[in-house]
Amino acid sequence: MGKSFQKLTRLSMRKLNAGESISENGIYFERTVVGDGVFTINIMVDGIRIHRVVGRESDGTTRSQAENYIEKLRQDAKNNRLSLPHGRKTSLSFGAAAALYLRKLNEEGGKDIESKKQRLELHLVPFFGNTPLSKISSFDVERYKKQRLAEHSKRGKTHLVKGKLVHKEISLSTKLTSPSTVNREIAVLSHLLNKACEWGWLSHLPLKIKRLKEGSGRIVYLTVKQLAKLKEFAKVDENKYVYPFILISSETSMRASEIFGIRREHIDLDKKTIYIPKAKAGAREQPITRQLAEYLKGYLDGLPSNNQWIFSSATSKSGHIVDIRKAYRRVVLAAGLDPDVVLRHTLRHTAITHLVQAGVDLPTVRRISGHKTLAMVERYAHANGEHISDAMDMLEKRYKEVV
């Protein structure tokens, strides 16, 4: 056990009078009025106070058994299997669980780890923090939703000064966090809790999480002129990666995490494809435009020969950047657009929407966008009705030709 006892010895226990007690190292021994001795423990294990009767002296209970019981509790706690009455579990805090969750996801080859990490570190962990994982309630989640929906984001003005963009924060945005943003965050919370059950951290889900009702689902995308203006300001921004990021995203519909993870060997200029080993719907080859292929050829020629990442970062553990929010927001403001509406994901929406409006069939669009189902692509068919009207005009023209 490793514990030495100076007070709680056999001799001292025998000398106790009725009603007297001795305690040491979390073990308590009390002499009852009928002369029997009772062993109890009172210890902290992983932040939980455990106060338990171990047994009576008349039943053969000894101090060694109390020591063994404490050791078992602590060992079980290390294995995340603390067996306490009434379904109580180890008080693995949400913050500690979040760190373990990300580590195990990485070991399993999980998807969207970077976006999950950002939502955890920026919002979920600061709110739930030291709350035991098994104690998170529906009331806590509702409080989280309410707080996030009430939060504003920073905004400011950006000016072009001597060929460089200068951004200055001036006020809080009048726009609040959207329900869809909060839903993506609580989806991470839900996934973590489900994984906690799968990995044995929880015996059952402590709650059922309800999603917020979102709006009409209108897809925001940029017009050709808006996109051209965005690229124009991106070229002169101090961040060297914001322009290639915008170009790749708008001409492929790739997700941000997929773009940041591009390696030199993933690009095949002859086939005009980019291999995505960890795409959301599984590994795939992303088709690219001829214009993007020409740009990437020059871009790759300008990189050091030993640099394998397209968006490398010497300070990042992954070897590449994982976020470009500040620079992107700065460029969006400079282009006269609303940074709370024109998000990074808007570039993906833009590419897909223009493919649909150009008359590309939906199965082909799905092949390019990497969506799991055709139903997910069909939403873009309603982003703008002009191409639908054009299709009906074509039908009418066809019928007239036959006549």
C-alpha positions in Angstrom: 0.0 0.0 0.0 2.9 2.3 0.7 1.1 4.0 3.7 2.4 3.9 7.2 0.1 4.1 10.2 1.1 5.8 13.5 -2.3 6.3 15.1 -4.5 3.6 13.5 -2.8 0.6 15.1 -4.3 -2.6 16.6 -3.3 -1.4 20.1 -4.8 2.0 19.7 -8.1 0.6 18.3 -8.4 -1.9 21.3 -8.0 1.0 23.8 -10.9 3.0 22.3 -13.9 3.5 24.5 -17.5 3.5 23.3 -18.2 6.5 21.0 -14.5 7.2 20.4 -12.8 7.0 17.0 -9.4 7.2 15.2 -8.7 8.2 11.6 -5.6 8.1 9.4 -4.9 8.0 5.7 -8.6 8.2 4.9 -9.6 5.2 7.1 -11.8 5.7 10.1 -12.3 3.3 13.0 -15.1 3.9 15.6 -16.0 2.0 18.7 -19.8 1.7 19.0 -21.8 1.7 22.2 -22.2 -2.0 22.1 -18.4 -2.5 21.8 -18.2 -3.4 18.1 -15.7 -1.6 15.9 -16.7 -0.1 12.5 -14.3 0.7 9.6 -15.2 3.5 7.2 -13.3 5.3 4.5 -13.5 9.0 3.5 -11.3 9.8 0.5 -11.2 11.9 -2.7 -10.9 9.9 -6.0 -10.7 11.9 -9.2 -12.5 14.8 -7.6 -15.3 12.7 -6.1 -15.7 12.4 -2.3 -16.3 8.8 -1.3 -17.6 8.1 2.2 -18.3 4.4 2.6 -18.7 1.9 5.4 -16.3 -1.0 4.8 -17.4 -3.3 7.5 -17.6 -4.3 11.2 -14.9 -5.8 13.3 -17.3 -8.5 14.5 -17.7 -9.6 10.8 -13.9 -10.0 10.4 -13.2 -6.6 8.8 -9.7 -5.4 9.3 -7.7 -2.2 8.5 -5.9 -4.1 5.7 -9.3 -4.7 4.0 -10.0 -1.0 4.2 -6.6 -0.3 2.7 -7.2 -2.8 -0.1 -10.7 -1.3 -0.8 -9.1 2.2 -1.2 -6.5 0.9 -3.5 -9.1 -0.9 -5.7 -11.1 2.4 -6.0 -8.1 4.3 -7.1 -7.0 1.6 -9.6 -10.5 1.4 -11.0 -10.5 5.2 -11.4 -7.4 5.0 -13.4 -9.1 2.6 -15.8 -12.2 4.9 -15.9 -14.3 2.2 -14.3 -15.0 3.6 -10.8 -17.8 1.4 -9.5 -20.0 3.5 -7.2 -23.6 3.1 -6.2 -26.6 4.6 -8.1 -24.7 4.7 -11.4 -22.1 7.2 -10.3 -19.0 7.2 -12.5 -15.5 8.8 -12.4 -15.6 12.6 -12.5 -13.7 12.8 -15.7 -14.0 16.5 -16.5 -15.2 17.7 -19.8 -11.9 19.4 -20.4 -9.9 16.3 -19.7 -12.3 14.2 -21.8 -12.0 16.7 -24.7 -8.2 16.2 -24.8 -8.5 12.4 -24.7 -11.3 12.5 -27.3 -9.1 14.4 -29.8 -6.1 12.1 -29.2 -8.2 8.9 -29.7 -9.9 10.3 -32.8 -6.4 11.0 -34.2 -5.4 7.4 -33.4 -8.5 6.1 -35.1 -8.1 8.2 -38.2 -11.2 10.4 -37.3 -12.5 13.0 -39.7 -12.7 16.8 -39.3 -10.4 16.7 -36.3 -9.1 20.3 -36.7 -12.6 21.8 -36.9 -13.7 19.7 -33.9 -10.6 20.9 -32.0 -11.4 24.5 -32.8 -15.0 24.2 -31.6 -13.9 22.5 -28.4 -11.0 24.9 -27.6 -12.8 28.1 -28.5 -16.3 27.4 -27.1 -17.1 24.1 -25.6 -14.2 23.6 -23.2 -14.3 27.2 -21.8 -18.0 26.7 -21.0 -18.2 23.2 -19.7 -14.6 23.1 -18.4 -14.4 21.2 -15.1 -18.0 19.8 -15.3 -17.8 16.0 -14.9 -18.6 14.4 -18.2 -21.4 12.3 -16.6 -23.0 15.4 -15.0 -23.6 17.4 -18.1 -27.3 18.0 -18.2 -29.9 19.3 -20.7 -30.1 22.4 -18.6 -26.3 23.0 -19.1 -26.6 22.5 -22.9 -29.6 24.9 -23.0 -27.5 27.5 -21.1 -24.7 27.0 -23.6 -27.0 27.6 -26.6 -28.5 30.7 -25.0 -25.0 32.1 -24.2 -23.6 31.4 -27.7 -26.7 32.8 -29.5 -26.2 36.1 -27.5 -22.6 36.5 -28.4 -21.5 39.1 -31.0 -18.4 39.0 -33.2 -15.8 41.7 -33.8 -15.9 43.7 -36.9 -14.0 46.7 -38.3 -12.8 48.5 -41.4 -10.0 47.6 -43.8 -8.1 50.1 -45.9 -5.5 49.7 -48.6 -2.4 51.7 -47.5 0.7 51.7 -49.6 -0.2 48.4 -51.3 -1.0 46.7 -48.0 -4.3 46.0 -46.3 -4.7 47.6 -42.8 -7.5 46.4 -40.6 -8.8 48.1 -37.5 -11.4 46.7 -35.1 -13.9 49.4 -34.3 -17.0 47.8 -32.8 -18.9 44.7 -32.1 -21.0 43.2 -34.9 -24.7 43.6 -34.7 -25.0 40.1 -35.9 -25.3 37.3 -33.4 -24.0 33.8 -33.6 -26.3 31.8 -35.9 -28.3 28.7 -34.9 -26.4 26.7 -37.6 -23.1 27.7 -36.0 -24.2 26.6 -32.6 -25.7 23.4 -34.0 -22.3 22.5 -35.4 -20.7 23.1 -32.0 -23.2 20.9 -30.1 -22.8 18.2 -32.8 -19.2 17.9 -31.6 -20.5 17.7 -28.0 -22.9 15.0 -29.0 -20.2 13.1 -30.9 -17.9 13.3 -27.9 -20.6 11.9 -25.5 -21.4 9.0 -27.9 -17.7 8.2 -28.2 -17.4 8.3 -24.4 -20.0 5.6 -24.2 -18.3 3.6 -26.9 -14.9 3.9 -25.2 -16.3 3.0 -21.8 -16.0 6.4 -20.1 -19.7 6.5 -19.6 -22.2 3.7 -19.0 -24.9 5.6 -20.9 -25.6 8.9 -22.5 -26.4 11.5 -19.8 -28.8 13.5 -22.0 -30.4 13.8 -25.4 -29.2 17.0 -27.2 -31.8 18.9 -29.2 -30.7 20.9 -32.2 -31.7 24.5 -32.6 -34.2 25.3 -35.3 -32.3 26.8 -38.2 -33.6 29.3 -40.8 -34.8 28.6 -44.3 -31.4 27.1 -45.3 -30.8 29.8 -47.9 -27.3 29.1 -49.4 -25.1 32.2 -49.5 -22.7 32.4 -52.5 -20.7 35.1 -54.3 -21.5 36.5 -57.7 -18.7 36.4 -60.3 -18.0 40.1 -59.7 -17.9 39.7 -55.9 -15.5 36.8 -56.2 -13.2 38.7 -58.6 -13.1 41.6 -56.1 -12.3 39.2 -53.2 -9.4 37.7 -55.2 -8.2 41.2 -56.1 -7.8 42.2 -52.4 -6.4 38.8 -51.4 -3.5 39.3 -53.8 -2.3 42.4 -51.9 -2.9 41.1 -48.4 0.0 40.6 -46.1 -0.9 36.9 -45.6 0.8 34.9 -48.4 -1.7 32.1 -48.1 -5.0 33.8 -48.3 -5.0 34.2 -52.1 -4.1 30.6 -53.0 -6.7 29.5 -50.3 -9.5 31.5 -51.9 -8.5 30.5 -55.4 -8.3 26.7 -54.6 -11.6 26.8 -52.6 -13.6 28.8 -55.2 -12.3 26.7 -58.1 -12.7 23.2 -56.6 -15.3 23.5 -53.8 -12.8 21.9 -51.4 -13.3 22.3 -47.7 -10.8 24.4 -45.7 -9.4 21.5 -43.8 -8.9 19.6 -47.1 -7.0 22.6 -48.6 -4.7 23.1 -45.6 -3.7 19.4 -45.8 -2.6 19.4 -49.4 0.9 18.0 -49.9 3.1 18.4 -52.9 2.7 14.8 -53.9 -1.1 15.1 -53.8 -1.1 17.4 -56.8 -1.2 15.8 -60.3 -0.9 18.6 -62.8 -1.1 16.3 -65.8 -4.4 14.7 -64.7 -5.5 18.0 -63.2 -6.4 16.5 -59.8 -5.7 16.9 -56.1 -5.7 13.7 -54.0 -7.6 14.2 -50.7 -6.7 11.3 -48.3 -9.0 12.4 -45.5 -12.0 13.8 -47.2 -15.3 14.0 -45.2 -16.9 11.3 -47.3 -13.7 9.2 -47.8 -10.5 9.5 -49.8 -11.1 10.9 -53.3 -9.5 12.7 -56.2 -10.5 16.3 -56.6 -10.8 17.6 -60.2 -9.3 21.1 -60.8 -9.6 23.7 -63.5 -6.9 24.3 -66.1 -6.5 27.8 -64.7 -5.9 26.4 -61.2 -3.4 23.8 -62.6 -1.4 26.5 -64.3 -1.4 28.6 -61.1 -0.3 25.6 -58.9 2.5 24.8 -61.3 4.1 28.3 -60.7 3.2 28.1 -57.0 5.0 24.7 -56.6 8.0 25.9 -58.5 8.3 28.8 -56.0 8.3 26.5 -53.0 11.6 25.2 -51.4 12.3 21.7 -52.7 12.1 20.2 -49.2 8.8 21.8 -48.4 6.1 19.1 -48.8 3.1 21.1 -47.5 1.4 23.7 -49.7 0.4 25.7 -46.7 3.4 25.0 -44.5 3.8 26.4 -41.0 7.0 26.0 -38.9 5.1 26.7 -35.7 2.3 24.2 -36.2 2.6 20.7 -34.8 1.0 19.3 -38.0 3.5 21.1 -40.2 0.8 23.2 -42.0 -1.5 26.0 -41.1 -4.9 25.0 -39.7 -6.7 28.3 -39.9 -6.8 31.5 -41.9 -9.8 33.2 -40.3 -8.2 36.6 -39.5 -6.7 37.1 -42.9 -9.8 35.9 -44.7 -12.0 38.2 -42.7 -9.7 41.1 -43.4 -9.9 40.5 -47.1 -13.7 40.1 -47.1 -14.0 43.4 -45.3 -11.7 45.1 -47.8 -13.9 43.8 -50.7 -16.9 45.5 -49.1 -18.6 42.3 -48.1 -20.0 41.2 -44.7 -17.5 38.9 -42.9 -20.4 37.5 -40.8 -22.1 36.3 -43.9 -19.3 35.6 -46.3 -17.5 32.8 -44.4 -14.7 30.6 -45.6 -17.3 27.9 -46.4 -19.1 30.4 -48.6 -16.4 29.8 -51.2 -17.4 26.1 -51.4 -21.0 27.1 -51.7 -20.0 29.5 -54.5 -18.2 26.9 -56.6 -21.0 24.4 -56.3 -23.8 26.9 -57.0 -22.1 28.2 -60.1 -21.6 24.6 -61.3 -25.3 24.0 -61.0 -26.2 27.3 -62.6 -23.9 26.5 -65.5 -26.1 23.4 -66.3 -23.7 20.7 -65.0 -25.8 17.6 -64.0 -26.1 17.0 -60.3 -24.3 13.6 -60.2 -21.3 15.3 -61.8 -21.5 18.1 -59.3 -21.6 15.6 -56.5 -18.5 14.0 -57.9 -16.7 17.3 -57.9 -18.0 18.5 -54.5 -17.4 15.3 -52.7 -20.9 15.2 -51.1 -22.1 11.9 -49.6 -25.5 12.0 -51.2 -27.2 13.5 -54.2 -29.8 15.0 -51.9 -27.2 17.2 -50.3 -26.4 18.6 -53.8 -30.0 19.2 -54.7 -30.2 22.1 -52.2 -28.0 24.1 -54.6 -30.4 23.7 -57.4 -32.7 26.1 -55.5 -30.0 28.7 -54.7 -31.0 30.7 -57.7 -33.9 30.2 -60.0 -32.4 31.7 -63.2 -30.9 28.4 -64.5 -34.2 26.7 -63.8 -36.0 29.2 -66.0 -33.4 28.7 -68.7 -34.0 25.0 -68.5 -37.7 25.5 -69.1 -37.0 27.8 -72.0 -34.9 25.0 -73.5 -37.8 22.6 -73.0 -40.2 24.9 -74.7 -37.7 25.4 -77.6 -37.3 21.7 -78.0 -41.1 21.1 -78.3 -41.4 23.9 -80.9 -38.6 22.3 -83.0 -40.5 19.0 -83.0 -43.7 20.7 -84.2 
